Amino acid sequence: MKNRVRELRETRGWSQGDLGEELDVSRQTINAIETGKYDPSLPLAFRIAKLFRLSIESIFEPGK
Amino acid sequence: MPRYTARQYRRSMLLLMAIYLPLMLLEWPHVRQITSLPLKCVLTLLPTLPVIGVIWLIGKRIARSDELEQRVHLIALGAATGVVSVLSLIGGFLSAAHVIELDGDVLIWVFPVLCLVYSITQIALQRRYGVHGCD
């Protein structure tokens, strides 16, 4: 699954650690999400969307 | 529940190992010479206390991990359980058929083998998810 997490995080000037702290997950998990190696659960995707004040579908899109 | 970092985990694990290793190296070799049965039982089983502590620590770490870390732990524990179960079955069948002779001492290796496979699988999964280099 593709996502815009890195782009949104960098726009706000946050490090992966900062975002991890906001979402209560590890920096490594943020890295795995950003690189597309791990697709977050629905509750975590909702937390990400809420944090960036966007809809889930505007952050995550299905891969080909 | 606050997250339990790898650093906190390692520190607690080292403390437990600092209790376990002296027990195994200094106390355990002399257990066979003790004649009092109650004392022998207590001293024989003493090293299991830090091991129970290690199991509790692993449980605590998993409970306080995030979802990706829990996934890694779950797969690693599944792989370790599978490998140990298959090895136990193979050993048990071969011993029952008198192909090999195994005594009870071999059970001491169950937990270390489980931990070894658990750790190897964890490292492989962390590489797969790009999460090596824990915080």
N, CA and C atoms of all chains as a GROMACS GRO file, in nm:
protein
  597
    1MET      N    1   0.084  -0.120   0.000
    1MET     CA    2   0.000   0.000   0.000
    1MET      C    3   0.088   0.126   0.000
    2LYS      N    4   0.054   0.220  -0.088
    2LYS     CA    5   0.130   0.346  -0.091
    2LYS      C    6   0.073   0.441   0.014
    3ASN      N    7   0.156   0.530   0.062
    3ASN     CA    8   0.104   0.629   0.156
    3ASN      C    9   0.184   0.759   0.149
    4ARG      N   10   0.126   0.863   0.208
    4ARG     CA   11   0.188   0.996   0.207
    4ARG      C   12   0.240   1.035   0.345
    5VAL      N   13   0.263   0.935   0.430
    5VAL     CA   14   0.300   0.965   0.569
    5VAL      C   15   0.431   1.044   0.575
    6ARG      N   16   0.532   1.000   0.497
    6ARG     CA   17   0.661   1.071   0.502
    6ARG      C   18   0.645   1.218   0.459
    7GLU      N   19   0.574   1.234   0.347
    7GLU     CA   20   0.552   1.370   0.294
    7GLU      C   21   0.481   1.459   0.398
    8LEU      N   22   0.377   1.405   0.460
    8LEU     CA   23   0.300   1.482   0.558
    8LEU      C   24   0.384   1.513   0.683
    9ARG      N   25   0.462   1.415   0.722
    9ARG     CA   26   0.549   1.434   0.840
    9ARG      C   27   0.653   1.542   0.812
   10GLU      N   28   0.717   1.531   0.694
   10GLU     CA   29   0.823   1.627   0.661
   10GLU      C   30   0.768   1.768   0.645
   11THR      N   31   0.645   1.779   0.593
   11THR     CA   32   0.581   1.910   0.580
   11THR      C   33   0.571   1.980   0.715
   12ARG      N   34   0.547   1.899   0.818
   12ARG     CA   35   0.534   1.957   0.953
   12ARG      C   36   0.668   1.968   1.026
   13GLY      N   37   0.774   1.922   0.960
   13GLY     CA   38   0.907   1.931   1.021
   13GLY      C   39   0.930   1.834   1.136
   14TRP      N   40   0.854   1.725   1.135
   14TRP     CA   41   0.868   1.627   1.244
   14TRP      C   42   0.968   1.519   1.203
   15SER      N   43   1.037   1.466   1.302
   15SER     CA   44   1.122   1.348   1.278
   15SER      C   45   1.034   1.224   1.292
   16GLN      N   46   1.088   1.109   1.251
   16GLN     CA   47   1.012   0.984   1.267
   16GLN      C   48   0.985   0.958   1.416
   17GLY      N   49   1.082   0.994   1.499
   17GLY     CA   50   1.065   0.977   1.644
   17GLY      C   51   0.952   1.064   1.697
   18ASP      N   52   0.943   1.190   1.647
   18ASP     CA   53   0.835   1.281   1.691
   18ASP      C   54   0.699   1.221   1.656
   19LEU      N   55   0.689   1.174   1.531
   19LEU     CA   56   0.560   1.118   1.486
   19LEU      C   57   0.527   0.991   1.566
   20GLY      N   58   0.630   0.909   1.590
   20GLY     CA   59   0.610   0.788   1.669
   20GLY      C   60   0.557   0.821   1.808
   21GLU      N   61   0.611   0.926   1.867
   21GLU     CA   62   0.567   0.967   2.000
   21GLU      C   63   0.421   1.013   1.998
   22GLU      N   64   0.385   1.089   1.894
   22GLU     CA   65   0.247   1.136   1.881
   22GLU      C   66   0.149   1.020   1.868
   23LEU      N   67   0.195   0.916   1.797
   23LEU     CA   68   0.105   0.802   1.768
   23LEU      C   69   0.124   0.686   1.866
   24ASP      N   70   0.218   0.702   1.960
   24ASP     CA   71   0.250   0.598   2.058
   24ASP      C   72   0.296   0.467   1.991
   25VAL      N   73   0.381   0.483   1.890
   25VAL     CA   74   0.446   0.366   1.827
   25VAL      C   75   0.596   0.397   1.816
   26SER      N   76   0.675   0.295   1.784
   26SER     CA   77   0.820   0.317   1.777
   26SER      C   78   0.860   0.390   1.648
   27ARG      N   79   0.980   0.448   1.652
   27ARG     CA   80   1.033   0.514   1.532
   27ARG      C   81   1.047   0.413   1.418
   28GLN      N   82   1.083   0.290   1.455
   28GLN     CA   83   1.102   0.186   1.354
   28GLN      C   84   0.970   0.152   1.284
   29THR      N   85   0.861   0.157   1.360
   29THR     CA   86   0.730   0.128   1.300
   29THR      C   87   0.692   0.239   1.201
   30ILE      N   88   0.722   0.363   1.237
   30ILE     CA   89   0.697   0.474   1.145
   30ILE      C   90   0.778   0.455   1.017
   31ASN      N   91   0.903   0.416   1.033
   31ASN     CA   92   0.989   0.393   0.917
   31ASN      C   93   0.933   0.282   0.829
   32ALA      N   94   0.887   0.173   0.892
   32ALA     CA   95   0.831   0.060   0.816
   32ALA      C   96   0.705   0.102   0.740
   33ILE      N   97   0.624   0.188   0.801
   33ILE     CA   98   0.503   0.237   0.735
   33ILE      C   99   0.541   0.326   0.616
   34GLU      N  100   0.632   0.418   0.641
   34GLU     CA  101   0.672   0.514   0.535
   34GLU      C  102   0.734   0.444   0.414
   35THR      N  103   0.810   0.340   0.441
   35THR     CA  104   0.876   0.269   0.330
   35THR      C  105   0.786   0.164   0.266
   36GLY      N  106   0.664   0.152   0.318
   36GLY     CA  107   0.567   0.059   0.260
   36GLY      C  108   0.594  -0.087   0.295
   37LYS      N  109   0.681  -0.109   0.396
   37LYS     CA  110   0.710  -0.247   0.436
   37LYS      C  111   0.605  -0.300   0.533
   38TYR      N  112   0.530  -0.211   0.592
   38TYR     CA  113   0.426  -0.253   0.686
   38TYR      C  114   0.302  -0.165   0.666
   39ASP      N  115   0.187  -0.230   0.652
   39ASP     CA  116   0.060  -0.159   0.642
   39ASP      C  117  -0.001  -0.149   0.781
   40PRO      N  118  -0.029  -0.028   0.829
   40PRO     CA  119  -0.081  -0.015   0.966
   40PRO      C  120  -0.222  -0.073   0.978
   41SER      N  121  -0.257  -0.106   1.102
   41SER     CA  122  -0.393  -0.154   1.129
   41SER      C  123  -0.490  -0.038   1.106
   42LEU      N  124  -0.618  -0.071   1.100
   42LEU     CA  125  -0.720   0.034   1.080
   42LEU      C  126  -0.718   0.136   1.195
   43PRO      N  127  -0.712   0.091   1.323
   43PRO     CA  128  -0.708   0.192   1.430
   43PRO      C  129  -0.587   0.286   1.419
   44LEU      N  130  -0.470   0.231   1.380
   44LEU     CA  131  -0.351   0.317   1.367
   44LEU      C  132  -0.366   0.410   1.246
   45ALA      N  133  -0.423   0.358   1.139
   45ALA     CA  134  -0.447   0.443   1.020
   45ALA      C  135  -0.541   0.558   1.056
   46PHE      N  136  -0.642   0.529   1.138
   46PHE     CA  137  -0.735   0.635   1.182
   46PHE      C  138  -0.661   0.738   1.268
   47ARG      N  139  -0.570   0.689   1.354
   47ARG     CA  140  -0.494   0.783   1.440
   47ARG      C  141  -0.407   0.872   1.355
   48ILE      N  142  -0.345   0.814   1.250
   48ILE     CA  143  -0.260   0.892   1.160
   48ILE      C  144  -0.344   0.998   1.089
   49ALA      N  145  -0.459   0.955   1.038
   49ALA     CA  146  -0.548   1.047   0.965
   49ALA      C  147  -0.595   1.160   1.056
   50LYS      N  148  -0.631   1.124   1.179
   50LYS     CA  149  -0.679   1.225   1.275
   50LYS      C  150  -0.569   1.326   1.307
   51LEU      N  151  -0.447   1.274   1.323
   51LEU     CA  152  -0.334   1.361   1.357
   51LEU      C  153  -0.308   1.463   1.245
   52PHE      N  154  -0.316   1.417   1.120
   52PHE     CA  155  -0.291   1.507   1.006
   52PHE      C  156  -0.418   1.578   0.959
   53ARG      N  157  -0.529   1.551   1.026
   53ARG     CA  158  -0.659   1.611   0.992
   53ARG      C  159  -0.696   1.588   0.846
   54LEU      N  160  -0.676   1.463   0.804
   54LEU     CA  161  -0.710   1.424   0.667
   54LEU      C  162  -0.790   1.295   0.672
   55SER      N  163  -0.848   1.257   0.559
   55SER     CA  164  -0.918   1.128   0.556
   55SER      C  165  -0.816   1.016   0.530
   56ILE      N  166  -0.852   0.896   0.569
   56ILE     CA  167  -0.761   0.782   0.550
   56ILE      C  168  -0.727   0.765   0.401
   57GLU      N  169  -0.830   0.776   0.316
   57GLU     CA  170  -0.807   0.751   0.174
   57GLU      C  171  -0.721   0.858   0.107
   58SER      N  172  -0.709   0.975   0.173
   58SER     CA  173  -0.620   1.076   0.115
   58SER      C  174  -0.475   1.054   0.159
   59ILE      N  175  -0.454   0.966   0.255
   59ILE     CA  176  -0.317   0.934   0.300
   59ILE      C  177  -0.272   0.800   0.244
   60PHE      N  178  -0.362   0.702   0.248
   60PHE     CA  179  -0.327   0.567   0.202
   60PHE      C  180  -0.400   0.534   0.073
   61GLU      N  181  -0.328   0.472  -0.018
   61GLU     CA  182  -0.395   0.424  -0.139
   61GLU      C  183  -0.346   0.282  -0.170
   62PRO      N  184  -0.437   0.199  -0.219
   62PRO     CA  185  -0.398   0.060  -0.245
   62PRO      C  186  -0.286   0.051  -0.348
   63GLY      N  187  -0.194  -0.041  -0.327
   63GLY     CA  188  -0.085  -0.062  -0.423
   63GLY      C  189  -0.135  -0.135  -0.545
   64LYS      N  190  -0.050  -0.134  -0.652
   64LYS     CA  191  -0.092  -0.200  -0.775
   64LYS      C  192  -0.064  -0.349  -0.765
   65MET      N  193  -0.084   0.225   2.860
   65MET     CA  194   0.035   0.162   2.916
   65MET      C  195   0.161   0.217   2.846
   66PRO      N  196   0.260   0.266   2.922
   66PRO     CA  197   0.379   0.322   2.856
   66PRO      C  198   0.457   0.214   2.781
   67ARG      N  199   0.520   0.255   2.671
   67ARG     CA  200   0.598   0.160   2.591
   67ARG      C  201   0.720   0.115   2.670
   68TYR      N  202   0.763  -0.008   2.644
   68TYR     CA  203   0.878  -0.067   2.714
   68TYR      C  204   0.991  -0.074   2.614
   69THR      N  205   1.091   0.011   2.628
   69THR     CA  206   1.194   0.021   2.525
   69THR      C  207   1.291  -0.097   2.532
   70ALA      N  208   1.362  -0.117   2.421
   70ALA     CA  209   1.461  -0.225   2.414
   70ALA      C  210   1.569  -0.204   2.518
   71ARG      N  211   1.600  -0.078   2.547
   71ARG     CA  212   1.705  -0.048   2.645
   71ARG      C  213   1.662  -0.092   2.786
   72GLN      N  214   1.537  -0.059   2.822
   72GLN     CA  215   1.485  -0.100   2.953
   72GLN      C  216   1.481  -0.253   2.963
   73TYR      N  217   1.440  -0.315   2.852
   73TYR     CA  218   1.431  -0.462   2.847
   73TYR      C  219   1.568  -0.525   2.867
   74ARG      N  220   1.668  -0.472   2.794
   74ARG     CA  221   1.803  -0.528   2.803
   74ARG      C  222   1.860  -0.514   2.945
   75ARG      N  223   1.832  -0.399   3.008
   75ARG     CA  224   1.883  -0.375   3.143
   75ARG      C  225   1.824  -0.478   3.242
   76SER      N  226   1.693  -0.499   3.232
   76SER     CA  227   1.628  -0.596   3.322
   76SER      C  228   1.676  -0.737   3.293
   77MET      N  229   1.696  -0.766   3.163
   77MET     CA  230   1.743  -0.900   3.124
   77MET      C  231   1.883  -0.926   3.178
   78LEU      N  232   1.970  -0.826   3.170
   78LEU     CA  233   2.107  -0.840   3.221
   78LEU      C  234   2.106  -0.866   3.371
   79LEU      N  235   2.016  -0.798   3.442
   79LEU     CA  236   2.004  -0.816   3.587
   79LEU      C  237   1.966  -0.960   3.619
   80LEU      N  238   1.868  -1.013   3.544
   80LEU     CA  239   1.824  -1.151   3.567
   80LEU      C  240   1.934  -1.251   3.532
   81MET      N  241   2.009  -1.221   3.424
   81MET     CA  242   2.119  -1.310   3.386
   81MET      C  243   2.232  -1.306   3.489
   82ALA      N  244   2.248  -1.189   3.553
   82ALA     CA  245   2.349  -1.175   3.658
   82ALA      C  246   2.312  -1.259   3.780
   83ILE      N  247   2.186  -1.293   3.794
   83ILE     CA  248   2.143  -1.383   3.902
   83ILE      C  249   2.154  -1.528   3.855
   84TYR      N  250   2.109  -1.550   3.732
   84TYR     CA  251   2.103  -1.688   3.678
   84TYR      C  252   2.242  -1.752   3.659
   85LEU      N  253   2.332  -1.679   3.596
   85LEU     CA  254   2.463  -1.738   3.564
   85LEU      C  255   2.543  -1.783   3.687
   86PRO      N  256   2.556  -1.698   3.792
   86PRO     CA  257   2.628  -1.747   3.911
   86PRO      C  258   2.562  -1.870   3.972
   87LEU      N  259   2.426  -1.873   3.969
   87LEU     CA  260   2.356  -1.990   4.023
   87LEU      C  261   2.395  -2.116   3.946
   88MET      N  262   2.396  -2.105   3.814
   88MET     CA  263   2.427  -2.222   3.730
   88MET      C  264   2.575  -2.262   3.740
   89LEU      N  265   2.661  -2.163   3.751
   89LEU     CA  266   2.805  -2.193   3.751
   89LEU      C  267   2.858  -2.230   3.889
   90LEU      N  268   2.805  -2.166   3.994
   90LEU     CA  269   2.861  -2.187   4.128
   90LEU      C  270   2.779  -2.283   4.214
   91GLU      N  271   2.646  -2.269   4.206
   91GLU     CA  272   2.562  -2.349   4.297
   91GLU      C  273   2.523  -2.483   4.236
   92TRP      N  274   2.481  -2.482   4.111
   92TRP     CA  275   2.422  -2.601   4.048
   92TRP      C  276   2.516  -2.722   4.039
   93PRO      N  277   2.646  -2.703   4.008
   93PRO     CA  278   2.734  -2.820   3.998
   93PRO      C  279   2.745  -2.900   4.128
   94HIS      N  280   2.714  -2.838   4.244
   94HIS     CA  281   2.728  -2.908   4.373
   94HIS      C  282   2.598  -2.972   4.420
   95VAL      N  283   2.491  -2.952   4.345
   95VAL     CA  284   2.359  -2.999   4.388
   95VAL      C  285   2.354  -3.151   4.406
   96ARG      N  286   2.421  -3.224   4.319
   96ARG     CA  287   2.414  -3.371   4.324
   96ARG      C  288   2.475  -3.429   4.452
   97GLN      N  289   2.564  -3.353   4.513
   97GLN     CA  290   2.629  -3.405   4.635
   97GLN      C  291   2.547  -3.381   4.762
   98ILE      N  292   2.442  -3.302   4.751
   98ILE     CA  293   2.361  -3.271   4.870
   98ILE      C  294   2.273  -3.391   4.905
   99THR      N  295   2.270  -3.425   5.032
   99THR     CA  296   2.195  -3.545   5.072
   99THR      C  297   2.053  -3.512   5.119
  100SER      N  298   2.035  -3.394   5.177
  100SER     CA  299   1.901  -3.356   5.226
  100SER      C  300   1.809  -3.331   5.107
  101LEU      N  301   1.700  -3.409   5.099
  101LEU     CA  302   1.611  -3.399   4.983
  101LEU      C  303   1.544  -3.262   4.969
  102PRO      N  304   1.485  -3.207   5.079
  102PRO     CA  305   1.421  -3.074   5.063
  102PRO      C  306   1.520  -2.967   5.016
  103LEU      N  307   1.642  -2.968   5.077
  103LEU     CA  308   1.744  -2.869   5.038
  103LEU      C  309   1.786  -2.890   4.893
  104LYS      N  310   1.799  -3.017   4.855
  104LYS     CA  311   1.837  -3.049   4.716
  104LYS      C  312   1.732  -2.996   4.618
  105CYS      N  313   1.604  -3.017   4.654
  105CYS     CA  314   1.495  -2.969   4.566
  105CYS      C  315   1.500  -2.817   4.551
  106VAL      N  316   1.517  -2.749   4.666
  106VAL     CA  317   1.518  -2.602   4.664
  106VAL      C  318   1.634  -2.550   4.579
  107LEU      N  319   1.754  -2.605   4.605
  107LEU     CA  320   1.872  -2.556   4.532
  107LEU      C  321   1.869  -2.595   4.384
  108THR      N  322   1.811  -2.712   4.355
  108THR     CA  323   1.801  -2.755   4.214
  108THR      C  324   1.709  -2.661   4.135
  109LEU      N  325   1.599  -2.624   4.201
  109LEU     CA  326   1.499  -2.543   4.130
  109LEU      C  327   1.525  -2.392   4.138
  110LEU      N  328   1.622  -2.353   4.218
  110LEU     CA  329   1.653  -2.209   4.234
  110LEU      C  330   1.677  -2.137   4.101
  111PRO      N  331   1.755  -2.195   4.007
  111PRO     CA  332   1.779  -2.123   3.880
  111PRO      C  333   1.652  -2.102   3.796
  112THR      N  334   1.544  -2.175   3.828
  112THR     CA  335   1.422  -2.153   3.748
  112THR      C  336   1.359  -2.017   3.781
  113LEU      N  337   1.390  -1.964   3.900
  113LEU     CA  338   1.329  -1.834   3.938
  113LEU      C  339   1.369  -1.721   3.842
  114PRO      N  340   1.501  -1.702   3.814
  114PRO     CA  341   1.533  -1.597   3.715
  114PRO      C  342   1.479  -1.629   3.576
  115VAL      N  343   1.465  -1.758   3.542
  115VAL     CA  344   1.409  -1.794   3.411
  115VAL      C  345   1.262  -1.754   3.404
  116ILE      N  346   1.189  -1.778   3.515
  116ILE     CA  347   1.049  -1.732   3.521
  116ILE      C  348   1.045  -1.580   3.506
  117GLY      N  349   1.143  -1.514   3.566
  117GLY     CA  350   1.155  -1.369   3.553
  117GLY      C  351   1.175  -1.327   3.408
  118VAL      N  352   1.257  -1.404   3.335
  118VAL     CA  353   1.281  -1.374   3.193
  118VAL      C  354   1.151  -1.389   3.113
  119ILE      N  355   1.076  -1.495   3.141
  119ILE     CA  356   0.948  -1.517   3.069
  119ILE      C  357   0.851  -1.402   3.098
  120TRP      N  358   0.846  -1.362   3.226
  120TRP     CA  359   0.760  -1.249   3.265
  120TRP      C  360   0.802  -1.121   3.191
  121LEU      N  361   0.936  -1.104   3.180
  121LEU     CA  362   0.992  -0.986   3.113
  121LEU      C  363   0.954  -0.985   2.964
  122ILE      N  364   0.963  -1.101   2.900
  122ILE     CA  365   0.927  -1.111   2.758
  122ILE      C  366   0.778  -1.076   2.741
  123GLY      N  367   0.696  -1.131   2.833
  123GLY     CA  368   0.552  -1.102   2.828
  123GLY      C  369   0.524  -0.953   2.844
  124LYS      N  370   0.596  -0.891   2.938
  124LYS     CA  371   0.580  -0.747   2.964
  124LYS      C  372   0.618  -0.667   2.840
  125ARG      N  373   0.729  -0.710   2.778
  125ARG     CA  374   0.776  -0.637   2.660
  125ARG      C  375   0.674  -0.647   2.545
  126ILE      N  376   0.623  -0.768   2.524
  126ILE     CA  377   0.525  -0.787   2.416
  126ILE      C  378   0.399  -0.704   2.443
  127ALA      N  379   0.352  -0.709   2.569
  127ALA     CA  380   0.228  -0.637   2.605
  127ALA      C  381   0.243  -0.487   2.582
  128ARG      N  382   0.364  -0.436   2.600
  128ARG     CA  383   0.384  -0.290   2.588
  128ARG      C  384   0.444  -0.249   2.453
  129SER      N  385   0.445  -0.343   2.358
  129SER     CA  386   0.497  -0.311   2.224
  129SER      C  387   0.388  -0.251   2.138
  130ASP      N  388   0.428  -0.189   2.028
  130ASP     CA  389   0.327  -0.140   1.934
  130ASP      C  390   0.288  -0.255   1.841
  131GLU      N  391   0.196  -0.226   1.746
  131GLU     CA  392   0.138  -0.336   1.667
  131GLU      C  393   0.239  -0.408   1.577
  132LEU      N  394   0.335  -0.336   1.520
  132LEU     CA  395   0.434  -0.404   1.435
  132LEU      C  396   0.527  -0.491   1.520
  133GLU      N  397   0.569  -0.435   1.634
  133GLU     CA  398   0.656  -0.512   1.723
  133GLU      C  399   0.583  -0.638   1.773
  134GLN      N  400   0.454  -0.624   1.805
  134GLN     CA  401   0.377  -0.740   1.851
  134GLN      C  402   0.367  -0.845   1.741
  135ARG      N  403   0.352  -0.798   1.619
  135ARG     CA  404   0.346  -0.890   1.505
  135ARG      C  405   0.477  -0.970   1.493
  136VAL      N  406   0.589  -0.897   1.507
  136VAL     CA  407   0.721  -0.961   1.499
  136VAL      C  408   0.736  -1.064   1.612
  137HIS      N  409   0.698  -1.024   1.734
  137HIS     CA  410   0.706  -1.116   1.849
  137HIS      C  411   0.620  -1.239   1.826
  138LEU      N  412   0.499  -1.217   1.778
  138LEU     CA  413   0.405  -1.328   1.759
  138LEU      C  414   0.458  -1.429   1.657
  139ILE      N  415   0.508  -1.380   1.544
  139ILE     CA  416   0.560  -1.471   1.440
  139ILE      C  417   0.684  -1.543   1.494
  140ALA      N  418   0.772  -1.468   1.564
  140ALA     CA  419   0.893  -1.529   1.618
  140ALA      C  420   0.860  -1.637   1.721
  141LEU      N  421   0.762  -1.608   1.809
  141LEU     CA  422   0.722  -1.706   1.910
  141LEU      C  423   0.659  -1.828   1.844
  142GLY      N  424   0.580  -1.803   1.737
  142GLY     CA  425   0.519  -1.914   1.664
  142GLY      C  426   0.624  -2.004   1.600
  143ALA      N  427   0.725  -1.941   1.539
  143ALA     CA  428   0.832  -2.018   1.476
  143ALA      C  429   0.910  -2.098   1.582
  144ALA      N  430   0.940  -2.033   1.695
  144ALA     CA  431   1.016  -2.100   1.801
  144ALA      C  432   0.936  -2.218   1.858
  145THR      N  433   0.808  -2.196   1.880
  145THR     CA  434   0.723  -2.304   1.933
  145THR      C  435   0.718  -2.420   1.834
  146GLY      N  436   0.705  -2.386   1.706
  146GLY     CA  437   0.699  -2.490   1.603
  146GLY      C  438   0.827  -2.573   1.598
  147VAL      N  439   0.942  -2.505   1.596
  147VAL     CA  440   1.070  -2.576   1.587
  147VAL      C  441   1.092  -2.665   1.710
  148VAL      N  442   1.066  -2.608   1.830
  148VAL     CA  443   1.086  -2.686   1.953
  148VAL      C  444   0.989  -2.805   1.958
  149SER      N  445   0.866  -2.784   1.914
  149SER     CA  446   0.767  -2.894   1.914
  149SER      C  447   0.813  -3.006   1.822
  150VAL      N  448   0.857  -2.971   1.701
  150VAL     CA  449   0.900  -3.073   1.604
  150VAL      C  450   1.024  -3.147   1.657
  151LEU      N  451   1.121  -3.073   1.713
  151LEU     CA  452   1.241  -3.136   1.768
  151LEU      C  453   1.204  -3.230   1.884
  152SER      N  454   1.112  -3.185   1.970
  152SER     CA  455   1.068  -3.269   2.083
  152SER      C  456   1.001  -3.395   2.033
  153LEU      N  457   0.916  -3.380   1.931
  153LEU     CA  458   0.847  -3.496   1.874
  153LEU      C  459   0.946  -3.596   1.815
  154ILE      N  460   1.041  -3.541   1.736
  154ILE     CA  461   1.142  -3.628   1.673
  154ILE      C  462   1.221  -3.703   1.781
  155GLY      N  463   1.268  -3.627   1.882
  155GLY     CA  464   1.343  -3.688   1.992
  155GLY      C  465   1.260  -3.790   2.066
  156GLY      N  466   1.136  -3.754   2.094
  156GLY     CA  467   1.045  -3.844   2.168
  156GLY      C  468   1.018  -3.974   2.092
  157PHE      N  469   0.989  -3.963   1.962
  157PHE     CA  470   0.961  -4.083   1.881
  157PHE      C  471   1.085  -4.172   1.872
  158LEU      N  472   1.202  -4.109   1.845
  158LEU     CA  473   1.326  -4.187   1.831
  158LEU      C  474   1.362  -4.255   1.963
  159SER      N  475   1.338  -4.185   2.074
  159SER     CA  476   1.367  -4.242   2.206
  159SER      C  477   1.269  -4.356   2.237
  160ALA      N  478   1.142  -4.335   2.208
  160ALA     CA  479   1.040  -4.438   2.234
  160ALA      C  480   1.066  -4.564   2.152
  161ALA      N  481   1.121  -4.544   2.032
  161ALA     CA  482   1.150  -4.659   1.945
  161ALA      C  483   1.289  -4.717   1.974
  162HIS      N  484   1.355  -4.665   2.078
  162HIS     CA  485   1.490  -4.709   2.119
  162HIS      C  486   1.594  -4.694   2.009
  163VAL      N  487   1.572  -4.596   1.922
  163VAL     CA  488   1.673  -4.565   1.819
  163VAL      C  489   1.787  -4.485   1.885
  164ILE      N  490   1.748  -4.392   1.970
  164ILE     CA  491   1.847  -4.315   2.048
  164ILE      C  492   1.807  -4.322   2.196
  165GLU      N  493   1.902  -4.293   2.282
  165GLU     CA  494   1.871  -4.290   2.424
  165GLU      C  495   1.874  -4.147   2.474
  166LEU      N  496   1.763  -4.102   2.527
  166LEU     CA  497   1.757  -3.966   2.582
  166LEU      C  498   1.718  -3.976   2.729
  167ASP      N  499   1.787  -3.898   2.814
  167ASP     CA  500   1.740  -3.893   2.952
  167ASP      C  501   1.676  -3.757   2.978
  168GLY      N  502   1.628  -3.740   3.100
  168GLY     CA  503   1.554  -3.618   3.135
  168GLY      C  504   1.634  -3.489   3.122
  169ASP      N  505   1.767  -3.500   3.128
  169ASP     CA  506   1.851  -3.379   3.120
  169ASP      C  507   1.826  -3.298   2.992
  170VAL      N  508   1.784  -3.369   2.888
  170VAL     CA  509   1.765  -3.303   2.758
  170VAL      C  510   1.657  -3.193   2.767
  171LEU      N  511   1.566  -3.206   2.865
  171LEU     CA  512   1.459  -3.106   2.881
  171LEU      C  513   1.514  -2.969   2.917
  172ILE      N  514   1.634  -2.967   2.976
  172ILE     CA  515   1.697  -2.838   3.012
  172ILE      C  516   1.718  -2.753   2.886
  173TRP      N  517   1.731  -2.819   2.769
  173TRP     CA  518   1.761  -2.746   2.645
  173TRP      C  519   1.638  -2.687   2.577
  174VAL      N  520   1.519  -2.724   2.625
  174VAL     CA  521   1.397  -2.676   2.559
  174VAL      C  522   1.391  -2.523   2.558
  175PHE      N  523   1.406  -2.463   2.676
  175PHE     CA  524   1.394  -2.317   2.683
  175PHE      C  525   1.505  -2.244   2.606
  176PRO      N  526   1.634  -2.285   2.622
  176PRO     CA  527   1.738  -2.216   2.542
  176PRO      C  528   1.717  -2.228   2.391
  177VAL      N  529   1.672  -2.345   2.343
  177VAL     CA  530   1.649  -2.361   2.198
  177VAL      C  531   1.533  -2.272   2.155
  178LEU      N  532   1.429  -2.268   2.239
  178LEU     CA  533   1.315  -2.181   2.209
  178LEU      C  534   1.360  -2.035   2.198
  179CYS      N  535   1.443  -1.992   2.293
  179CYS     CA  536   1.493  -1.853   2.292
  179CYS      C  537   1.580  -1.827   2.170
  180LEU      N  538   1.662  -1.927   2.133
  180LEU     CA  539   1.752  -1.911   2.018
  180LEU      C  540   1.672  -1.892   1.888
  181VAL      N  541   1.576  -1.982   1.866
  181VAL     CA  542   1.495  -1.972   1.743
  181VAL      C  543   1.412  -1.843   1.743
  182TYR      N  544   1.359  -1.808   1.861
  182TYR     CA  545   1.282  -1.684   1.878
  182TYR      C  546   1.368  -1.563   1.836
  183SER      N  547   1.494  -1.560   1.886
  183SER     CA  548   1.583  -1.447   1.856
  183SER      C  549   1.620  -1.442   1.708
  184ILE      N  550   1.654  -1.559   1.650
  184ILE     CA  551   1.693  -1.562   1.509
  184ILE      C  552   1.576  -1.516   1.420
  185THR      N  553   1.456  -1.566   1.450
  185THR     CA  554   1.338  -1.528   1.370
  185THR      C  555   1.310  -1.379   1.386
  186GLN      N  556   1.326  -1.329   1.508
  186GLN     CA  557   1.303  -1.186   1.534
  186GLN      C  558   1.397  -1.100   1.450
  187ILE      N  559   1.525  -1.138   1.447
  187ILE     CA  560   1.624  -1.061   1.370
  187ILE      C  561   1.587  -1.063   1.222
  188ALA      N  562   1.549  -1.183   1.171
  188ALA     CA  563   1.512  -1.196   1.029
  188ALA      C  564   1.392  -1.107   0.997
  189LEU      N  565   1.291  -1.107   1.087
  189LEU     CA  566   1.170  -1.027   1.063
  189LEU      C  567   1.199  -0.878   1.073
  190GLN      N  568   1.285  -0.842   1.168
  190GLN     CA  569   1.319  -0.700   1.183
  190GLN      C  570   1.388  -0.649   1.057
  191ARG      N  571   1.469  -0.734   0.996
  191ARG     CA  572   1.534  -0.695   0.870
  191ARG      C  573   1.431  -0.682   0.759
  192ARG      N  574   1.336  -0.774   0.758
  192ARG     CA  575   1.232  -0.772   0.654
  192ARG      C  576   1.151  -0.643   0.662
  193TYR      N  577   1.117  -0.603   0.784
  193TYR     CA  578   1.037  -0.482   0.801
  193TYR      C  579   1.123  -0.356   0.811
  194GLY      N  580   1.254  -0.374   0.804
  194GLY     CA  581   1.343  -0.258   0.813
  194GLY      C  582   1.340  -0.192   0.949
  195VAL      N  583   1.322  -0.273   1.055
  195VAL     CA  584   1.313  -0.215   1.189
  195VAL      C  585   1.431  -0.254   1.277
  196HIS      N  586   1.544  -0.301   1.216
  196HIS     CA  587   1.659  -0.333   1.299
  196HIS      C  588   1.720  -0.204   1.353
  197GLY      N  589   1.784  -0.220   1.468
  197GLY     CA  590   1.835  -0.101   1.539
  197GLY      C  591   1.725  -0.048   1.626
  198CYS      N  592   1.693  -0.128   1.732
  198CYS     CA  593   1.581  -0.092   1.819
  198CYS      C  594   1.614   0.032   1.902
  199ASP      N  595   1.508   0.102   1.948
  199ASP     CA  596   1.531   0.221   2.032
  199ASP      C  597   1.560   0.182   2.176
   0.00000   0.00000   0.00000
